[in-house]
Amino acid sequence: MRISDKKGIRQEFLRDIGDDSTFYRLFDHLPGISFFAKDRQFRIVCANRHFIERFGFTREAQIIGRTDFDIFPPQLAENFRRDDERIIATGKPREGIVELFFNRQGIPDWFVTNKLPVFGRNGRVIGVMGTTQSYEGRKQTLQPYLQISAAVEFIREHFRERITIGQLANLVHLSERQLHRKFIESFGLSPQAFIMKLRIQCACDALQGGAQISATARDAGFYDQSSFTHQFQKHLGLTPLRYQRQFGVRP
């Protein structure tokens, strides 16, 4: 895409909201916060420095016009697209979305995303804007995270193993009910759902890389392939085999 075309995408978007300024540069001064905005075609029209650098770019022009499918693995891009479509269709925000990623060392990390509709001067939804903050960054400022931090770190390191709620509660000196409440406050998920989400994300990454389904089930912490298939289809609406055929690496 030519530079002039990229400028046109952003200018059209900002003009429709009645603002041709770079207001979003404010987010450059908030450590750990990524900001982005997309138009109705789901193309990125503006982003702050943290968002740009997160994907290895150095200039905003390098990311304008790209979609999630250009910068994320297919399974994550599909999730993001569904969220965006829902926001554009309803005009309602989605807040506190927990998304899981694996870094280059294979260690899971998670991000809390908030997305809001962008309205044009005529009141029509013209896109989506949002902020993303890593758990590691957010826990520095939010008290609920601090209270369950040790439990979250334990899950991060041992999610492939059998973990009991009592074990986690004892680790942070809370009752099981208190632990449950703190997880809901922090992630919008129970501890059990949080662990399952992490295992499913781990399995997705393995299947995309061509791993065998039986080995993936075992490595992600499931008791057997049957329970893995059941949980995988429950969360993604696809069997592991169909998911791998659709999103796996092509030979």
N, C-alpha and C positions, 0 to 999 in steps of 0.2 A: 504494500500500500504506500502510495506517495505521501510525502510530508504534507503537501497541500490538502490531500484528502483527509488526513488525520486531523489537521487543524479545522477542517470543515465540519467533521463529526462533532468535535467538542464545542465549536462555536454555535452550531445549530442547537445543541442540547442546552447550553448555558443561555442562549438567547430566548429559548422557549420558557425558561423559568424566570426570565426578566433580569438576569444577572450575568454579565460577561467578565466578572472578576475571578480571581483565583482564591476565593474564600477558604477552600479546603486546605490551603497551605498552613493554616493554623494547626492542622494535625501533625505537621512536621515537628512541632515543638512539644508534642505529647509522647514521651518515650513508650515504645512498645505498641503504639496504636497504628494500625493500618486503616487507611480510608480509601474507598473506591466508589465510583458511580458508573452505572451502565445505562444505555438507552433501551428503547423498546425492542431492539434487535439483539439485546444482550451483549452489546459491544462495550468494552471499557472506554469511557469518555474522559475520565480524569482519575488521578490517583495521587496519593501523597508519597513522599520519598521512601518511607518505610515499606509500603506495599511494593513499590517499584524495585527496591533493592532486594527484597525477599526472594524475587525470582531471577536475580542475577543481572538485572538491567541497571543502567546508569542514568538514563534520561526518560522522562515521561513519554516522549514521542515514540519510544520503542515498544510501549505497551498499549497505547491508544489504538482502538480498532480491533484488538484481540478479544476473544471470548474465553470463557473458562475452559473450553475444550482445547484451547491452544496452550494452556499453561498448567493444567491439572491432569492427573490420571482420570480415565474415563468415568470410573465409578463416582469419584468426587464431583466431577463436572456435571454428571447426571443429577446428583443430589442438589447442587447449587442451582441448576437450571429449573428444577421443580419448584424450589423455594421462590425463585425470581418470577416464574410464571404465575404462581399463586398470588404474590404480592401485586403484580401488575393487574391481574384479573379482579382482585378484591379491593385493592387500595388500602389494605391493612398491613401493618408492620409484622415482622417476625423477630422476636427478641430472645436473647439467651440461648441461641442455637449452639449446641456443642458439636464440634467437628473434630475428628481424630486424624492425625497424620503420623507417619513414621519418618524419622530423620535418616540421614545417610548411614548411620550406625545401626539402624533397625530398632531404635528406641522410640516408643510412642510418646507423642506430645499431643496436646489438645488445645483448641482455640475456641473462644467464645465469640460468636458473631451476632451482631444486631443489624437487621435490614429494615429499611423504611422505603415507602413509595416516594417518588419525586413527582410533584404535581406541576404542570405547566400553568401559564397565566389564565388559561381557559378552564382550569379545574380538572383537566384530563391527566391521567397518570402517564408520564412520559419516560419513566425509567425507575431504577432502583439505586439507592445509595446505602452504604453500610460501613461499619467499623468491625475490625477483627483484632482481638487481643489474645495473646497466648496465656495459658493458665499460669505459667511461670511469672509472667508480667503482672497478671491481674491479682495473683495471690498476695502481692506486695501491698495492695491497697484495700482488699476486701477481707473483713474479719472472718466470715464463714470459711473461707479457704484456709486461713491460718489454723483454724481449729481442727481441720481434717487433713492437713497437709501430709502428715506422716502416713495416714491411711492411703491417700492418693499415690504417694511415692511407692508404697508397698505394692499397690495394685500395678503400678507402672512396671515394676521389676518382676512381679510374680504372677501376672494375669494368666499365664499358660498353666499354672498350677491350681490345685483346689484351694479356694479361699473361702472361709466362712465369715459371716457377718459378725459373729462373736469375736473372732480373731481380730478383725479390723477395729471393732469397738474397744476392745481391751488395749489395742495399740495406741489409741488416742484418748483413753480414759473417759469414754462416754458410754452411755447405755446404747443398746441397739436402736432404740427409738430415737434418741438424740442424734445418733450417727445418720440415720435415715433422713431426719429433718434437715441436717446440715448439708447432705448431698443434694437434696431437693432444692434448697436455697442457693447452692453454688452452681449446680449443673442442670437442674430441672429433671434429674434422673435419680432413681434409687441406687444404692450401691450395687445391687444385683444387675440392674439394667446397664449401669456404667461399665461393669466388667464385661457383660455380654457385648456391648457396643464395641469395646476395645478388641475382643476376640474376633468379632465379625470383620472389623476393619483389617486386622492382621491377616485373616483368611483371604480377604479381597486382594490384598497386595500379593500374597503368595500365588493365588490363582491367576492373576494377571501376568505373573512371571512364568507361568507354565508348570507349577508344582502339581503333583498328583493329588487328587481329592482326598484319598485316604490319609496321605502324609500331612496334608493341610489340616485336616480335622484333628489329628493327633497333636501337631505342632502348635495349633491355636488353643489347645486346652480342652477340647471336647472329649467326652468319654468314648464315643464311637461315631462312626460315619453317619448312622441313622439320626442321632440327635443333632449332629452338625447340620445335616441336610434340612431337618425340620426348622431349626433356629435361623439358618441362612435364608430359607425361603420366607419365613415369617417376617424377617427384617427387610429383605430386599425385593421380595416378590418374584424371585428367580431361584431355581435350583442351582447348586454350585456348578454343575455341568453346563447349564445354559449360560450362566454368568461367564464362565471361562471361554466358551465358544464365542460369546458376544464381545468380551472385553480383553481376552487374553492376547498375549504376544503372538503375532502371526509368524509362521516359519518363513 
